[in-house]
Amino acid sequence: MALTIAQCDILLTLLSDNNVKTQTLEALANDMHKKFEVHDYFSVGSCLLMLLQQGLLETPEQRLAAVTLLHELYRGEPIANTPFANVFIHLLHPPEQQSNVGAPKLEYPGQLPKLTAPEKNFVAQLVSDVPKDAILKKTATQIINSDIVGPTNIDLSALQLTIAEKQSELPHTCRSSIPAVLSFPEKQTNSYLSEPDKKDEVIQKLLTTDNLYRIYKPEFVTLAPPLLNSKDEPVWFNVTSPKEHTVAYDVTMCVPNMAGQEARQLMTKAYKTALTIQQQQQLLTELENDPKLVYHIGLTPLKLPELVENNPLIAIEVLLKLMQSKQITEYFSVLVNMEMSLHSMEVVNRLTTTVDLPTEFVHLYISNCISTCETIKDRYMQNRLVRLVCVFLQSLIRNKIINVQELFIEVQTFCIEFSRIREAAALFRLLKQLESGELGLGISPPSSAKGKLDG
């Protein structure tokens, strides 16, 4: 439902140049919440977006205030659940920046204003999880005149993935539609907008019409099949007896896929705490039932270490299902370089016994484990990690997962350095047995290694 003329005047007064330059952004947001009801929020947000897209806000302070109010409409809710989440993605990563280098600047209907570095920094903090009390207590002028040189680094991949999933559920006709309100093609010749009275009149008409919420979709028109006046006429064209024909209705239509939603909720919890056995089984069952679900549960390489530490069994199953993914090497890289622990070794050991991992990945992980043991200062933790690494290496060697000849010197030096530990001594004996051929896996270590062993 469109705003009334009175509501339109309230919104324009709120965004007046004098108002946004003298009041803090927090005061503007609180004022908006006092003057508009919850059921008006979507209409207010649509009007703010239209003002930004059509270039009807003259000063940078007014534009920044409009962006802030658009965010504060749904204060307290996750940004991905709000209807204007995609606006902030476009503000921080405009589509025109993704065009080829040297290509002309991209112009498109509904283009949002380009933000300066301080403005991008401010918007990035708005959509992040950091506390916003401090930044909202400033005026728009203070933020625009700050000396910030670039936007805050913020990972928007999860937000972009959520938006893409929601948009993929829309019919193709909706995704191919255009808004009813389009920009004037020659912005520099908008002389009729240079007069304040006419500009206010245009804005008021735009904000108070239902066309603001309409979109034009392509129509697919097909010819009606001709009726056959003969005995060959198909029976379903001339239904005469209702008792002989029943309506075939698909009861699953319009029923949301709750399985995917529950899986994403469980994965979100799995990053922070250990799941119960029942929750683990439920998540694994849903992943098994839908092989493609693993690509839509929000797991990114950066989140893998948290999943490994809290739910290693889930991490193992998810990585196995991602083996054909183009990003699997990124997941491997993160797994190799994360802090060594019992859970990370459990995940790597299970992967090595299930699938053929790249040799360089396994060797790099072993080197990382050895380096961690050598550099740790806490004697108790060092002894504990050395035992874990020795047992892990014995498992890899006995299962013929690694060619110990390629790591002989490094592993042997490790055993000698920690020979006081029983598991290290056992690993050293295993190397000696391999060298002598007692286990049927004879090796020929380099001469430098032989000298150390004989000594």
N, C-alpha and C positions, 0 to 999 in steps of 0.2 A: 504494500500500500504506500502510495506517495505521501510526502510530507505536506502538511497544510501550509498556507501562506504565512500564518503566524509562526509555525515551526521553522520555516525557511528563513524568516527574518531573525529568529533567535540564533540559528546556526551561523548566518552571515555576520551577525553582531559579534558572536563568539570569535570569529575568524577575522575581524576587522584589524587593520594594520596597527592601530593604536593599542588595541587590546592585547594582541600577541607579543608586542614589544615591551609591554609594561608588566604583564602577569607571568608567573612561572608556568611551566608546562603542567606541573601537578595541579595548580589552581585552575587552569583551563580544563583539564580532565575532570576534576571534581565538579566544576560548574556545569559541564556537559551532562554528567550523571544526574545532577539535580534537576535539570530542565527537560530531560527526555526519559520516557519510560523504557523498560526493557524490551517491550514489543516493538519499539521504534528503532532499536539499535541497527537492524539490518538496513532500514531505509536511510538512516543517518550515514552509515558506512558507505552505502551506494552513492549518496550525494557527495561525500568527501572524495571518493574515488573519481567521480565524474569531474569535479572541480580540478583535481590534479591532472587528469588525462587531457582535458580540454584547455589547459593553460589559463584558467579563469582566476587564478590567485596570483596577484601581481608581484609580491615581494617574497624573497627567500624565507623570511620569518613566517609568513602565512603558509607556505608550502610545508615547512618543517612542522608547524603546529598541526596542520591537517594530517600528516603522516602519524604524528604522536597520538592524536585523538582516534585515528583509525585503529591503532594498536590498543589503546586504553578502553575502547568500547567493550572488549571482551577480557577485561582485566582478571587475572587469576586463572584463566583457562589456558591449556597448552596451545601454542601458536598453531600447531598442525590441525587442531580441531575447529579453528575459526574460519569463516567463509572468505576472509581476505588474506589468507596466508600466502597465496601466490604473489600478492602485490609486493611483499617484502623481499621475496626471492628476486623479482624483477628489479627492485630498487638497488639491491646489493650486487646483482649480476645481470645487468641489462643485456637483452638479446643482441643489441648492436655491438657489444664488446666481443661477442663470439664470432663475428664475421671475419672473413679473410683479411689479412694485413694488406693495407693499400686499397681495399675496396671502398667504395663510397659509403658514407654514413647511412645506416639503415633507418628508414622512416616507415612507420606502420600505424594503423588506426589505434587510438587509445594509448599512445606512447606516453610513458610516465616521465616526469622531469628528471634530469640528470643531477645527481647529488655531488656535492663537494666532499673532500676527504673528511673534514670534521663531521659533516652530516652523515656520511656512511658509517663512521665510527659510532655515532650516536644510535643509528638504526640497528647496527650489529649488536650493540648492548641491549637494545630493546627486545630483540627476538632471542637473546641468549638467556641462560638460567641465572645470570649474576643479579644481585640486588639492584633495583632501579631507583631507590629512593633518592640517592644523591644526584643522579643525572636529571631527574624530573624536577628537582628543586631549582633548576636553572631556567632562565628565559631562553627563548629561541635565539635571540641576538647573542647571548653569551656563548651558546654552543657554536653558532656559525662563525664567530670571531675567535674561537679557540685555536691554538697552534698545533692541533693534532695533524700529523703528516700522513696518516693512512688509516684504513679501517681495522678494527680488531679482528684477529684471525678467529674465525668461528666455523665449525663444521656444520654445513647445511645439508649434507648428503642424506641424513635420515629424514629431514623435513621435505626435501625434494622427492625422495622415494615415496613418502606417504602421499604427497600431492599427486604424483604420477599414477599411483595405484588408484586413487579416487577418480582421477580423470579417465583412466582406462575403463572404468565401469560405466561411463556415460555412453549413450548411443552415438554412433558416428555422425548422425545428423546434428546433434548438439555440439559436438566438437568441430563441426564444419560451419557453425553459425556465425553471424556477425551481429554486433549490438545495433540497436535502433538509433542511437545517437553517435554520430561520427564527427571527427574534427573538420573544421573548415579547411579546404585544400590549400588556400593561399593565406597563411597566417599573417604575412606582412601587410596585406591589404585590407585587414579587418578594420576599416575606418569606422564602421558603425559601432565597434566595441570601444573606440577611444572616448566616446562620450559616456560619462559615468551613469547618467540616468538610463540610457539605452542598455548599457552593460548589465546594470542591476535588473532591468526588465527581462533580458535574455536569461540571466541566471535563475531568476525566480520562476520563469516558465519551464525551464529545464528541470529544476528540482521538484516542481509540483505536478509533473505529468507522469502518468503510468508508463509512458514510452521509455522512461529511464530503466525499467526492469525488463523490457521486452527484447527478444532477440529474433532475428530472421533466420529461419532454417530452410535448406533446400527441400523442395517437395518432389517426391518420386511418384509420378503419375503413370498409371498403367491402364491400358484399354480393358474395358469389361468384356469378358468372353461372350460371343454371340450365343443366343438360345437356339437349340436345334428343334425344329418342329417335325420330329420323326420319332420312330420307335427306338432309335439309337441314342436318344437324349439321355445323358447320365442321370441316374436316379437321384443324386444329391442336389440336382438343379430344381427338381419338382418334388419337394417333400410333401406327401399327402397324409401320411399316418404318423403322428408323433410317437406312437407306441413302438414303432419299428426303428426309430432313430434316437440315439441319446447323444448328449453333448460330451465330447472328449475334453476334459479340463485337466491341465497340468497343475497339480496342487503345489508344486515346488516353485512356481513362478513368483517373482517378487519376494522370495524368502531370502534374507541376507545370509551370506556364508559365514556363520558364526565360528566355524572351525578355524578359519584363517585368522580371525580376530582374536580368538582365545590363544592361538599359538603365538601371535605377536605379543600378547600380554604376558604369557609365560616366559618368553625370551627376554622381555624387558626386566622381569623379576630375576631371571637367571643371571643377569650381569651383576646383580647386587648381593644376592644371597643364594644359599644352596636350596634347591627345590626338594620337596618331599618325594618319596618313591612314587607315590600316586601321580604327582604332577609331572615327574620325569616320564612316566609311562604314557601319560596322556599326550605330552608333547611329541614323544617319539612315534606314537601311533598316528597322530595327525600328519607328521612328516612322511611316514611310510605310505599313508593313504593317498597323499598328493605329492608326487615327486617334485613338482615345480614350486611347492610352497616354501622350500628352503630359500628361494631367491626373493621372497616377499616378507620375511620375518624381521627385517631390520638389522641383520648381522653385517657389520662392516669389519675390515681388517683391524681398525683401531679398537674395536670392542672385543676382539678375540681374547686378549690376555685376561680380561675380567671374567669371561665365560670359562676359560681354562681353569682359573683358580677357584671359582665357585662351583662349577658343574663340569668336571672333566669328561664324564661319560657323554653328556650332551654335546660337548665340543668335538669329541671323536666322531659321533654319528653325523653331525652337521658337516664336518670337514670331508668325511667320506662321500657325502651326497654332493659336495661342491667340487669333487675331483675333476669334473668336466668343465667347470667354470673357467672363463678367461682370467678371472682374478685369483685363481688358486695360488699362483706364485707369490702374490702379495700376502695372502694368508700365511704361506710358508715362511716368508721373510719376517713377518711379525712374530711368528712362533719361535723362530731361531733366535731372534734378538731380545725376546722378553726375558725377564729375570728367571733364572733357573730355580725350579722347585720340584717337589715330588709330583705334583699334578702335571706340570709341563712334561716331565720325563715319562709319566704314565701315558699322556696323549701321544707323544712321539713314538714310544715303544709300541703302542697299539697300532698306530698307523703303519709303522715299518713291517709289522707282522701281517698286515691285511692287504696293503697295496704296495706297489713298487714306487718308492719315493726317489726323487732325484738324488744321485750320489753326493753331489756337492752340498745339498741341503743337510743330509745326515752328517757329513764330515764337519760342516760348519757348526752344527749344533754340538757335536762332541767337543770341538775345540772351544766353544763358548763355555761348556760345562767345566772343562779342565781349567780354563782361565779364571772362572769364578771361584773355583776351589783354591787356586793359588793366591788370589788377591784378597780373599775375605780375612778380616782381622780377628773376629771372634773365634777362639780356638774350639769351643764346643760346636758351634755351627759349622765350622770348617770340617771337623771330624765327621759330623753327620752327613754333610753333603758329599764328602769323599766316599763314604760307604755307599750312598745312593748311586753315585756315578760308577763305581766299580761294579756293583750288581747290574746296573744298566748295560755297561760295556760287555760283561760276561754274557748277558742275554743276547745281545746283538751278535757276538762272536759265535756262540753255540748254535744260534739259529741261522748262521751263514748269511746274515743280512748285510754285514760290512766285510770288506776285504781288509783285514787287519794289517796286511803288509803295507798298505798305503798310509797307515797311521802308526806304524810300528814304533818309530823313534819317539813320537809325541806321547803315546800311551805308555811305553816303557819308562820314559823319563818321569812321567806322572807316578808310576808305581814305585820307582826308586825314591822319589821325594817324600812319599807318604808310606814308606815301607813299615812304619810303626803300627799301621792300621791293618787289622787282620784281612779285611776284604781286598786291600791293595796287594797284600802278599799273595792272596789266592789268585788274583788277576795276573800277577807276575808269573806264578807257576803255570797258569794256563797259556801264557805266551811262550814259556819254555817248552811246554808240551807240543804246541803248534810248531815250534821251530824244529823239534826233534822228530816230528811226524807221528807221535804217539796217538794223536786224535785223527790221523788220516787227512790232515789239512796242513801239510808241511809248508813252511815258508822259508824264504831266504832273505833275512834282513840285511840291510846294508852293512858294510864292513865297520863303519863307525859304531853301529849298534852292537855288533858282535863283540867289539872291544869292551864296551860297557858291561855286557852280560857276562863275559868271561872274568872281568875284574870283580 
